[in-house]
Amino acid sequence: MNGLRVVPARRHGQERLYVCGTDGRSVAWYDRDTARVNLLSEDRREDVLLVLGPFLTGPVTVGPPPVPTPAELARLALHPDDDLAPNRPGEALVVDLDRDPGPAHRLRPDLRRRALAAEQTVGAALDRLEGGGWHTLHSLPLPGGDRIHHLLIGPAGLFAVHALYAHKQRVRVDGPMVTVGRREARPLLRRVRADADRASHALTAEVRAVLAVAGPARLDAPASAREVRVLRDTDLAGLARLGGVLKPADVEALHALARDRLTWLRL
């Protein structure tokens, strides 16, 4: 035996198999997404490939780790408290509900929990686009206590996505006004457009506005709502099929900029 063992882990959304020595230090890792074995020591090549043998499928590239890109270096320089990438969908609402869960029995449903359900549903749909050159950031804080629910960054551009709870209810969009069920209409599309404009200002790039309606029984919206795309949560995957706008390097650079909390607090 060569004293090496394989330890599975996930890092930055990627599944990796780390090869560790008896002292616990990594000597290599296998990145399944890129089919690459990254060696920290060329002297251990044969031992590493031997212990990884049962886990390798198909041809792999073997060599030293690639040189970090400028975007990766910027990410590594972030203080953990300023890195927004680990935020869960509805992160701010999760924290708020943990601090103040409200009474156990209430006459009316807690609107925060409905909003959280919508953000989690929409966030899960957006997260499924990861791996195809797309990144999603959740619950981005803005000055004044506002938030951008989700920011989608990929080859087709940038999208500020606002989640709306509408479980088994009819949703009607008329101009800037949005009506959910029998509730009073609200100028929600103005808010969604304003969020996208603030994101454009922070990132110095065009950010398009999307209203994602979670679980509606019926959605009545113009085929092309003015300045705001209105979609069901089940249709969000269609954003990935839009024409390419950004190069991979641009996507990574914008993702590195957007995940920095200070980018948003400077607005």
Salt bridges, closest charged atoms under 4 A:
GLU15 OE2 - ARG32 NE 3.22
ASP23 OD2 - ARG25 NE 3.98
ASP31 OD2 - ARG16 NE 3.80
GLU42 OE2 - ARG45 NE 2.56
ASP47 OD2 - ARG44 NE 3.32
ASP81 OD2 - HIS79 ND1 3.81
ASP83 OD1 - ARG259 NE 2.85
GLU91 OE1 - ARG88 NE 2.87
ASP96 OD2 - ARG112 NH1 3.04
ASP110 OD2 - ARG106 NH1 3.29
ASP110 OD2 - ARG112 NH2 2.84
GLU119 OE2 - ARG147 NH2 2.79
GLU119 OE2 - HIS149 NE2 3.65
ASP127 OD1 - HIS138 NE2 2.94
GLU130 OE1 - HIS135 ND1 3.81
ASP146 OD2 - ARG198 NH1 3.52
ASP195 OD2 - ARG191 NE 3.07
ASP197 OD1 - ARG193 NH2 2.88
ASP220 OD2 - ARG170 NH2 2.80
ASP220 OD1 - ARG218 NE 2.99
GLU252 OE2 - HIS135 NE2 2.88
